[in-house]
Amino acid sequence: MSHDTLTARIETALAADVRPEVQAFAAKLATQADALAVLFYGSNLRSGSLEGVLDFYVLTRGPREKGLWPRVGYHELEMGGEVLRAKVAEMRLLTFAHAASGDHVDTTIWARFVQPCALAWTADEAARETVVCTIRAAAITASRFAAALGPDEGTEQDYWGALFRATYKAELRVEKPGREQQILAFGAGHFDGLMRDAWAADGIAFSVEGEVLSPTLTEREGSRILKKWSRRRRLGKPLNVLRLLRAATTFEGGARYLAWKVERHTGVAVPLTPFREKHPLISSPVLIASYLRAKSRAKKG
């Protein structure tokens, strides 16, 4: 594994401290899936809070998957009398690495994991090194597209902003204007210098004047990157629609997740039955009707 500045940066970021409860949850998920590594990311990583829903990526053994990935589920863990909740994505580590490299038409992996994440659990040193290499590849992939999609010259934030806006459009994500600036503000220390380190690791020449960067891409290089991006932009929305349809029927623990969300936002407990637990999509109208009846009774009481 190359130990350049980018690699050192990635190793430090992945080694970020997480709460013991998060580590325990990650260890349980790893045991259940016979995983190689578990990544923790999202707003709870930034805040250190255990409230709401924790976000994990469980990376497992075996060859690359065929078909759609990842498999997504909702999990709960009781600790110290409190219930921790998590949205968990699971996929093979080799598939994760392939997607991070930019060789797959998917943009979600490298766009998500160029942002802050922590290695909450790992099976061994070999797995840790593989994850480091994979997150390094995600940073390089993201910076390469940013060099072509961004302005001729600008600050690092200008390039990251252009990249995230482009990925939102490609991924069928509805984000409020300025969402990319929130991401950059939350992860200011993480992103400071990351573009330059990634360009250097990828062999992309650039000039620096104060805070203004200017990558030097040949016409052929720029055209090649933009051609790859055009294909990803065209296929991104159909791919994400297929994933949403798949998740609607395979989201593990979906009924519990829906019931918890309703109770959290309204204070009204929605009863679950074994059938509703097993068939969340079919039962969703029943869950909603139960919620409305319960809310009506609560008002009358």
C-alpha positions in Angstrom: 0.0 0.0 0.0 1.4 3.4 -1.0 2.0 5.6 2.0 1.8 9.0 0.4 0.2 12.1 1.9 -3.3 11.0 0.8 -3.0 7.6 2.4 -1.8 9.1 5.7 -4.8 11.4 5.6 -7.2 8.6 5.0 -5.7 6.4 7.8 -6.1 9.3 10.2 -9.7 10.0 9.2 -10.7 6.3 9.5 -9.2 6.1 12.9 -11.4 8.8 14.3 -12.8 8.1 17.7 -16.4 6.8 17.9 -18.4 6.2 21.0 -18.2 2.7 22.8 -21.9 2.2 22.0 -21.2 2.7 18.3 -18.3 0.2 18.5 -20.5 -2.3 20.2 -23.2 -2.0 17.6 -20.7 -2.3 14.8 -19.3 -5.5 16.4 -22.7 -7.0 16.7 -23.5 -6.3 13.0 -20.1 -7.7 12.0 -20.7 -10.9 13.9 -24.1 -11.3 12.3 -22.8 -10.8 8.8 -19.4 -12.5 9.2 -18.0 -9.1 8.1 -14.5 -7.9 7.3 -15.2 -4.3 8.3 -17.9 -1.9 9.4 -17.9 1.8 8.5 -19.7 4.4 10.5 -20.7 7.7 8.8 -23.4 10.4 8.6 -24.6 13.1 10.9 -24.1 11.1 14.1 -20.4 10.7 13.3 -20.2 14.5 13.1 -22.2 15.2 16.2 -21.2 12.2 18.4 -24.9 11.8 19.3 -26.7 8.5 19.6 -30.1 10.0 18.9 -32.0 9.2 15.8 -30.7 6.6 13.4 -27.0 5.6 13.2 -25.6 4.9 9.7 -23.4 1.8 9.1 -21.9 0.1 6.0 -21.1 -3.6 6.7 -18.5 -4.9 4.3 -18.5 -8.7 3.9 -16.4 -11.5 2.5 -16.7 -13.1 -0.9 -16.6 -12.3 -4.6 -18.4 -9.3 -6.1 -22.2 -9.4 -6.1 -24.2 -9.8 -9.2 -27.2 -7.5 -9.6 -28.2 -4.6 -7.3 -26.5 -3.7 -4.1 -26.3 -2.9 -1.2 -28.8 -4.7 0.9 -30.3 -2.3 3.4 -32.0 -2.9 6.7 -33.0 -1.4 10.0 -31.5 -2.8 13.2 -32.0 -2.1 16.9 -29.7 -2.8 19.9 -30.6 -2.3 23.6 -27.7 -0.9 25.7 -27.9 0.3 29.2 -31.7 0.5 29.1 -31.7 2.5 25.9 -32.5 1.4 22.4 -30.0 2.3 19.7 -31.3 2.4 16.1 -29.4 2.0 12.9 -29.8 2.0 9.1 -27.4 -0.6 7.8 -26.2 -1.2 4.3 -24.4 -4.5 3.6 -22.3 -5.4 0.6 -19.2 -7.3 -0.4 -15.9 -5.5 0.3 -14.7 -6.4 -3.2 -17.9 -4.8 -4.7 -17.4 -1.7 -2.5 -13.8 -1.4 -3.7 -14.9 -1.8 -7.4 -17.5 1.0 -7.0 -15.0 3.3 -5.2 -12.5 3.0 -8.0 -15.0 4.6 -10.4 -15.0 1.7 -12.8 -18.7 1.1 -12.0 -21.4 3.4 -13.3 -22.6 3.9 -9.8 -21.6 7.2 -8.2 -23.1 6.7 -4.7 -20.1 4.9 -3.1 -17.3 7.2 -3.9 -19.4 10.3 -3.5 -20.6 9.2 -0.1 -17.2 7.9 1.2 -15.1 10.8 0.1 -16.9 12.5 3.0 -16.0 11.7 6.6 -16.4 8.1 7.8 -14.8 6.0 10.6 -13.7 2.4 10.7 -15.9 1.3 13.6 -14.9 -2.4 13.4 -12.4 -4.5 11.4 -11.6 -8.2 11.4 -7.8 -7.8 11.0 -5.0 -5.6 9.7 -5.4 -6.9 6.1 -9.0 -5.8 6.1 -8.1 -2.4 7.5 -5.5 -1.9 4.8 -8.0 -2.9 2.1 -10.5 -0.4 3.5 -7.9 2.4 3.6 -7.0 1.6 -0.1 -10.7 1.7 -1.0 -11.4 5.0 0.7 -8.2 6.4 -0.9 -9.6 5.3 -4.3 -12.9 7.0 -3.6 -11.1 10.3 -2.9 -9.1 10.0 -6.2 -12.2 9.1 -8.2 -14.1 12.1 -6.7 -11.3 14.5 -7.3 -10.8 13.3 -10.9 -14.4 14.0 -11.8 -14.3 17.3 -9.8 -11.3 18.5 -12.0 -13.4 18.0 -15.1 -16.8 19.2 -13.7 -15.5 22.1 -11.8 -14.4 25.6 -13.0 -11.1 26.3 -14.8 -9.9 27.7 -11.5 -11.3 28.1 -8.0 -11.0 27.1 -4.4 -11.2 23.6 -3.2 -14.8 24.3 -2.0 -15.7 25.4 -5.6 -14.5 22.0 -6.9 -16.2 20.0 -4.2 -19.4 22.0 -4.6 -19.5 21.4 -8.3 -19.0 17.7 -7.8 -21.7 17.2 -5.2 -24.2 19.2 -7.2 -23.5 17.0 -10.2 -23.9 13.8 -8.2 -27.2 14.9 -6.6 -28.6 15.3 -10.1 -27.2 12.0 -11.2 -28.5 10.1 -8.2 -32.1 11.2 -8.2 -31.6 13.0 -4.9 -33.7 16.0 -4.0 -31.5 18.3 -2.0 -32.1 21.9 -0.9 -30.0 24.5 -2.7 -26.7 24.9 -0.8 -26.8 21.4 0.7 -23.2 20.8 -0.6 -22.0 23.9 1.3 -23.5 22.4 4.5 -21.5 19.1 3.9 -18.3 21.1 3.3 -18.9 23.2 6.4 -19.6 20.1 8.6 -16.4 18.5 7.3 -14.2 21.5 7.0 -11.1 19.9 8.5 -11.7 16.7 6.5 -11.9 18.5 3.1 -9.1 21.1 3.7 -6.3 20.0 1.4 -8.0 16.8 0.3 -8.5 17.9 -3.3 -4.8 18.8 -3.7 -3.7 15.5 -2.1 -6.0 13.5 -4.3 -4.9 15.2 -7.5 -1.3 14.7 -6.5 -1.9 11.0 -5.9 -3.7 10.7 -9.2 -1.0 12.4 -11.2 -3.1 15.4 -12.1 -1.0 18.5 -12.4 -2.3 21.8 -10.9 -1.2 25.2 -9.9 -1.8 27.0 -6.7 -2.1 30.8 -6.1 -3.2 31.4 -2.5 -6.4 29.5 -2.1 -7.1 29.3 -5.9 -6.4 26.0 -7.6 -6.2 25.3 -11.4 -5.9 21.7 -12.5 -4.1 21.0 -15.8 -6.0 18.5 -17.9 -5.2 17.9 -21.5 -8.1 18.2 -23.9 -8.0 14.4 -24.3 -8.0 13.8 -20.5 -10.8 16.2 -20.0 -12.9 14.7 -22.8 -12.3 11.2 -21.5 -13.5 12.1 -17.9 -16.5 14.0 -19.2 -17.5 11.1 -21.4 -17.4 8.7 -18.4 -19.4 11.2 -16.4 -22.0 11.5 -19.1 -22.7 7.8 -19.0 -23.0 7.8 -15.2 -25.3 10.8 -15.4 -27.6 9.0 -17.9 -27.7 5.7 -16.0 -27.7 7.1 -12.4 -31.4 7.9 -12.1 -32.6 4.5 -13.6 -30.2 2.7 -11.4 -31.4 4.5 -8.2 -35.1 3.9 -9.2 -34.4 0.1 -9.4 -32.7 0.3 -6.0 -35.6 2.0 -4.5 -38.0 -0.5 -5.9 -35.8 -3.3 -4.6 -35.5 -1.8 -1.1 -39.3 -1.4 -0.9 -39.6 -5.2 -0.9 -36.3 -6.2 0.8 -35.8 -3.5 3.5 -35.1 -5.7 6.6 -37.0 -4.4 9.6 -38.9 -1.8 7.5 -42.1 -2.1 9.5 -40.3 -1.5 12.8 -38.5 1.5 11.2 -41.8 3.0 10.0 -43.5 2.4 13.3 -40.6 4.0 15.2 -40.6 7.0 12.9 -44.3 7.6 13.3 -44.1 7.3 17.1 -41.0 9.6 17.3 -42.7 12.3 15.3 -46.2 12.1 16.6 -46.0 10.3 20.0 -48.5 7.8 18.8 -47.5 4.1 19.1 -48.4 2.0 16.0 -49.0 -1.7 16.9 -47.0 -4.3 15.0 -48.0 -7.9 14.3 -45.7 -10.7 13.0 -47.3 -10.3 9.5 -46.8 -6.6 9.4 -43.2 -7.1 10.5 -42.6 -9.6 7.7 -44.5 -7.7 5.0 -43.8 -3.9 5.5 -44.7 -2.9 1.9 -48.1 -4.7 1.9 -48.9 -3.6 5.5 -47.9 0.1 5.1 -51.5 1.2 4.4 -52.6 -0.7 7.5 -49.9 0.9 9.6 -50.9 4.3 8.4 -54.6 3.6 9.1 -53.7 2.3 12.6 -51.8 5.5 13.2 -54.7 7.7 12.2 -57.1 5.8 14.4 -54.7 6.0 17.3 -54.2 9.7 16.8 -58.0 10.2 16.6 -58.5 8.4 19.9 -55.6 10.3 21.5 -57.3 13.6 20.6 -60.7 12.5 21.9 -59.1 11.3 25.2 
